[in-house]
């Protein structure tokens, strides 16, 4: 039995940046909104000018069943497409 998020809940997991880009998020996960829509969550640990630690967040809608896509896997006409009309 696989875990299924209840509406209005989400999870974040520490992101392994080993061998990758240091700009990648520190944490990644997903959230299911009360309307049932599903979104990817990304979080970066940052420091304020006063020195306080905080999390900066980003959300993106899941597509086609929720899998992540790379730039090369984007469907035709999607953002980051190499099909330039001029």
C-alpha positions, 0 to 999 in steps of 0.5 A, a space after each residue: 500500500 502506497 502513502 497517499 497525502 490527504 488534502 491540505 497536507 504535504 511533505 518535504 525531504 532533504 535533497 541530496 545535492 552531492 555531485 549536483 548544482 549548489 543552487 538546487 533546493 535544500 528540501 523537496 517534496 509535494 503538497 495536495 491542496 484542499 481542491 485535490 490539485 497536487 504541487 511540487 514544493 521546493 525549499 532553500 535554507 537562507 539567512 536574513 540580513 539580521 542573521 536569522 535562518 528562514 526557508 524560501 519556498 517555491 511551488 509548481 504544479 505537477 503534470 502528467 501524473 506528477 513526474 518531474 521533467 527535465 528541460 529535454 523532456 518538455 512536451 512540444 510547445 511547453 516553456 523551454 521548448 527549442 522550437 523557436 517560431 522565427 
